[in-house]
Amino acid sequence: MKVTDHINYTKKTLFSFEILPPLRGHDIKDIFYTLDPLMEFNPPFIDVTYHRAECVYIETDNGLLQRKSISKRPGTVGICSAIMNRYGIDAVPHLICGGFNKQMTENALIDLNFLGIDNVLVLRGDPLKYENVFLPKNNGHKYASNLVKQVQNLNSGIYLYKHCKKEKSGSVFDFCIGVAGYPEKHFEAPNMESDLFFLKKKVDYGASYIVTQMFFDNKKFFTFVKKCREVGITVPIIPGIKPISSKNQLNLLPSKFYINIPNELVKEIEKAKNKTTVVQIGVDWAIQQSKELKNYGVKLIHYYTMDKPENIYQIIKAIY
């Protein structure tokens, strides 16, 4: 079932979750540990992030450093299949530009289609740590909008090579395409108007819904939705919520995700005596955010678990 169908058919506010694949060396039990308690709330779908390979330097026997490409969090497609098999719900894999060329992307989409996965969240992805700007793979996509277009082309039966043709009965691909939106502007965009222009481009190319970057001030989301509607973006916009769980995140989250944290929340966390108190402050703040979003009429709230199910469980339990 498509993400947009879940949204269109619901009569109440739904909740979905995003999880990370376990680090290399761990197994699927880590995923089940995160998701099992959250299944009580019957999420319509689960997002699984994709992480491109990173370059690391390994010391060889002769003392020299050898550069190797290692995927630290592999298994996105396999995890999606396991989720669907274990829980009987939809899984939404992330599909990124980084590390993929166009043929690899087409092959990945064919694999997902074989598994019965008909939702993808399309993202550009971050630059590698040693890159100042995002650099696509040779014959890959530089922008998420172009990746959206390739997915939509497959939905229309248009393959990369002309000798591949769609079935006579119509396209066998029918992906529901999600994209990211930034209530506080993408950090590379010169201004919000420019950011909205390119967001609309992704929608015009075939995106069916938008999931936002995390935010801690609902006014940012409400303003973002209003601006989107003013420029002609009509698809569902899903708010993304993450509870703060440590004092370090007061600096880490703004530096990594280019977001603002309200001063009221900052002051509460800074005066907390221990980590348990910080976690509870983060949970309480997210509960209030969620209640306000629910009252606003949002049909679905998306939670970034960061593989910490306990605080997400508390939040949903308080409002569901």
N, C-alpha and C positions, 0 to 999 in steps of 0.2 A: 504494500500500500504506500502511496506517495505521501511525502510530508505534507504537501498542500491538501491532500484529501483528509488527513488527520485533522488539520486545522479547520477545514471547511465543514466537516461533519460534526465537530464537537459542540456540545451545549454547555461545557464547563471549561475552566482553565486547565490545560494539560501541562505536564512537566516532562522535559527530556533532559538527557545527561550527555556529557562529553567525557570520554576517558582516553588515557594514553596507553599505548601498547607497553607491556613490561620491558624493562631493560634487558638487554641480551644476557642470557644465563638464567632468567626467571621463566616461569611457565604460565599457562592459562589459568592456574589456580589463583594467581594474583588478580586477574580480571574478575573471576567469579567472587572473590572476596569483596571487591569493590561493588559489584552489581547485585549480588544476592539480597542484601538488606533493602536495596532500593526498589526491588521488584514488587514490594508491597504496594507501591503507588501506581502500578500498571503504566509505566512510561510507553508512549506509542513508538518511540524509536531511541536508539543509542548512537551517538556519533563516535567514531574511532579516528583519532588523529593519524596523520602520516608524517614520518620524520625522515628527511633525506639523509643519505650517508655523509659522514664527516671525515675529514682527513686527519689522521693521527700519525705521529712519528714513533716507530718502534725500534728499539735498539737491537741490532743484530749481534751475532756471536763475535764478530770482529770489532765491535764497539762503535760501528757506524750507525747512523739513524736512517731508517728506511720509511718512506712515506706510504701509508696504506689508507684505503678508503673503507670505512667500517660503518655499518648501520647500527646505531646503538639501541634503537627501538624498532626492530623489524616486526612483521607479522600482521599488518593492518587488515589485509584481505582475509587471512586465516581467522583472525579474531572476529571479524564480521560474520563469517560463516559459523563460527562456534556460538556466537550470541544468538543468531537466528535459530540454530539447532537446539540450544539449551532452553531458551526462553520463549521461542515462538513469536518474536517481535522483529520489527524492521531494524536493520543496521545501516548506518550512513557512513561510508568511508570518505575520508578526505582525499582529494585529488589535487596535487600541487604541480606547479610549473617546474620548480627546482629539481634537478636530477633526472628529468624526463625529456626525451625528444618526442616528436609527434607520433612516430611509429610505436614507441614504448607506451605512450598514452593510449593510443588506439588498442593496443594489445591488452592493456590493463582494463579498459572498458569492456572489451570482449569477454575477459575473464569474469568480471563482475556480472555481466549479463548472463553468463552460463550459470552462475550461482543463484540467480534470481534476485539480485540486488538491483533495485530500480531508483535509488536515490544516491546522489553524490554531492558533497560540498566542495566547491571548486575555489581554490586559493592560489595566489602566486607563490606564497611561501617566503621565508626570510632569506636574506643573503647568508652565505657561509661566514663563519667568524672572522676569517681573514680577508673578506671582501668588503670594500667600502660601499659598493652598490650591488644590487642584485644582478647576477650574470646568468642568463639561461644556458642550458646545455646546447651544444651545436644542433641546429634544426629543432630547437625547442621553443617554447612560448615565453616571451618576456613579460606579458601581462595576463592577468586572470581573465580579462575579457576575451582574449584570443583562445584561451583554453575553454571557456564557456562556448565559444563558437564551434570549436571542434566537437564537443560533446553534442551540441545541437545538430551539427551536420550528420553525426551518426544517427541521431534520432530521426533525421530525414532520409536516412539510407545513403548518405554520401561518405564514402570511405576515402582514404588517402590516395588509393590507386584506382584508376578507372576500371580495371578488370574486375573489381569487386562490386557487385550490384546488390541492391536490396531485394528481398523476397517479393515475389509477385503479389503476395497478399498484403504487402506493406512493410514498413520498417520493423525489424525484430527488436530494435532498441527503443526504449521509452523512458529515458532517465529524467527524473525530476531534479532540477539543478538548483542548488543553493549557493549563495555567495556571501561574502562578509561585508558588513557595514560598520562604520566608525562614528558613533555619536559625538566623539571629540576630535574627529578628523584623522585620517591616516597621516602618520608622521611625515611622509614624503610629499604630501599634497601641499601646495603653496597656500591654499585657503579652502574653506568649506565648500564654496561654490564649485571649485575645480573638482574636489573630491566627489561631490554629488553628480557632477557631469559624467565622470567615469563610472560611478555606480549605476547610473541610468543606462550607460552604454552596455554594462553587463546584463542588465535586465532586458534591454532591447535585443541583445544577442541570444536570449533564451533563458535567463535565470528566472526561476519561478518563486523564489522566496529569499529573504535576507536574514541572516543571523548576525547580531551585533557583537562587537568587541565588548568585553566587560566594562561596566561603568558602576559608579557608586553614588551617583546623584541622578535620581529619576527625571529631574527637569531636563537633563542632557538628552535623555531618550525621548521625552515628549517633544522637545524642540526638534530633534533629529527627524522624528516621524513627520512632523508638520512640514519641515523643509523638503522631505522626500516627496510628500504628496503635492507640494506646490510646484515641483519640477516635473510632475507627471509619473512618478514611480508609484504604482498601484498594487504591487505584489505584497503578500504578508511580510511584516517585519517582526522578527522574534527577538526579544531582549535576552542578552546573555548576562548571567549573574555569577559572581564568584565571591564567596565569603573570605575575608582576610583571616589568616590563621597564625600569623607570627608578626612580631614587631619589624623584622627585617623586610617584610613585604611593603612597609610604608615607603621604602626607598626602591626596593627591587621592582615592584609592579609599575611605578611611573617610569623608571628607566628602561624597562623591557617593553612595556606596552604603550608608553606615551599617553598615560591617562592621569587625571587629577583625582585626588582623594579629598573629600570635604574636610575642612578644618575641625569640625565637631568630632568626626570619627577619629581623626589623627590624635586629637587631645585625649580622647577616651582611651585609646590604645597605649599612648605614651605613659599615662599614669597607672596602667595596669601593673600589678605586682608580680604576676607570673604568667606562663604560657596558657594555662587553663583559662584564666580570665580573658586573655586576648582572644582565644578561640570563641568564647561565649559572646564577647563583644561583636566579633565578626558575624556570628550566627544571628544575633539579635538584629544587627543592622540589615542583614540580608532578608530576614523575616519581614521587617518593616518595608523594605523595598518591594518584596514579593507581594505583600498585601496591597500596597498602593498600585502596583502594576495590575493585579487581579481586579481591583475596583475600577481601574481605568478601562478595563474591558479587553486586556490582552488575552488571546486565546491559548497561548503557549509560552512558557518560560523555560529557557535553556540554562542548565547549570554546568559550570566548569568544575568538575570534581577534583582534578589534579590528583586522582587516585586516593582521595580522602573522603570515604563515604559517610563517616560519622556525622560531620557537621552538615552535610547535605541532607541526611536523614532527619536531623533535628528541624531543619528549615521546612522541609516538605510536611513533616508531621504537624507542625504548628499551623499550617495554612490550608492543608488539604481536607 
